[in-house]
């Protein structure tokens, strides 16, 4: 059975070929947000395939994402694990991103005060 590894949390799970990345994440207790129940309509479950093969985008995914899949970005609800191991990079949560930006701005402000 192929291994699916989720970064940056470095959590892995073995799944059967044909399992969606979203289902693999759930089995590994990795949170990938979704509102549509895996129907490719909310666009919330975007992940980056870092290495390893996954299924080709289906019509639902192509209509939602266009050519974004060419960069390795896929919808976890639609991309399916093949026979080989795969490594997935999870996006940073919007809340963590906002906090990181605020902290960086504060740090820049402190450094500017020291000049």
C-alpha positions in Angstrom: 0.0 0.0 0.0 1.3 3.4 -0.9 2.3 5.9 1.8 0.9 9.5 1.8 3.1 12.0 3.8 1.7 15.4 4.8 4.1 18.3 5.2 4.9 20.5 7.1 3.4 18.4 10.0 5.3 15.3 8.8 2.4 12.9 9.3 2.0 9.8 7.2 -0.6 7.1 6.5 -0.7 4.0 4.3 -3.8 3.8 2.1 -5.1 1.8 -0.8 -4.6 3.0 -4.3 -7.6 5.0 -5.5 -8.0 6.7 -2.1 -8.6 10.5 -2.4 -6.0 12.7 -0.7 -8.8 14.1 1.4 -9.7 10.7 2.7 -6.0 9.9 3.3 -5.7 13.1 5.3 -8.8 12.2 7.4 -7.3 8.7 8.1 -4.0 10.4 9.2 -6.0 12.9 11.3 -4.8 15.8 9.2 -7.3 18.6 8.8 -7.9 19.8 5.3 -10.8 22.2 5.3 -13.8 21.6 3.0 -17.4 22.8 2.8 -18.7 20.8 -0.2 -18.2 17.3 1.1 -15.7 16.4 -1.6 -17.7 17.6 -4.6 -15.0 19.9 -6.0 -17.2 23.0 -5.6 -15.7 24.9 -2.6 -12.0 25.1 -3.7 -11.0 24.9 0.0 -9.1 21.7 -0.1 -6.2 22.8 -2.4 -2.9 21.0 -1.7 0.5 21.0 -3.4 1.7 17.6 -4.7 5.4 17.7 -3.9 6.4 14.3 -5.2 4.8 11.1 -6.3 2.1 10.4 -8.8 -1.6 11.1 -8.3 -4.6 10.6 -10.6 -5.0 13.0 -13.5 -7.5 15.8 -12.9 -11.1 14.9 -13.8 -13.6 17.2 -15.5 -14.9 18.6 -12.2 -11.4 19.6 -11.0 -10.4 21.0 -14.4 -13.5 23.2 -14.6 -12.8 24.5 -11.1 -9.0 25.0 -11.3 -8.2 25.4 -14.9 -4.5 25.0 -15.5 -3.5 25.5 -11.9 -3.0 21.7 -11.7 0.0 22.2 -14.0 1.8 23.7 -11.0 1.2 20.7 -8.8 -1.8 22.3 -7.0 -4.7 19.8 -6.7 -8.0 19.5 -5.0 -7.5 16.9 -2.2 -11.1 15.7 -2.7 -10.5 14.8 -6.3 -6.8 13.7 -6.6 -6.4 10.0 -5.9 -3.4 8.1 -4.7 -1.8 5.8 -7.2 0.4 2.7 -6.6 3.4 4.8 -5.3 4.2 7.0 -2.3 3.2 10.6 -2.5 4.2 13.7 -0.5 1.7 16.5 0.0 2.4 20.1 1.2 -0.5 21.5 3.1 -1.2 25.2 2.7 -0.7 27.6 5.6 -3.9 28.4 7.4 -5.2 31.9 6.7 -5.1 32.7 10.5 -1.5 31.6 10.8 -0.6 33.5 7.7 -2.2 36.7 9.1 -0.5 36.3 12.5 2.9 35.7 10.8 2.5 38.8 8.7 1.6 40.9 11.7 4.5 39.7 13.6 6.8 40.4 10.7 5.5 44.0 10.4 6.0 44.5 14.2 9.5 43.2 14.0 10.3 45.5 11.1 8.9 48.4 13.1 11.1 47.6 16.0 14.2 47.3 13.8 13.4 50.7 12.3 13.2 52.3 15.7 16.8 51.1 16.4 18.3 52.9 13.4 
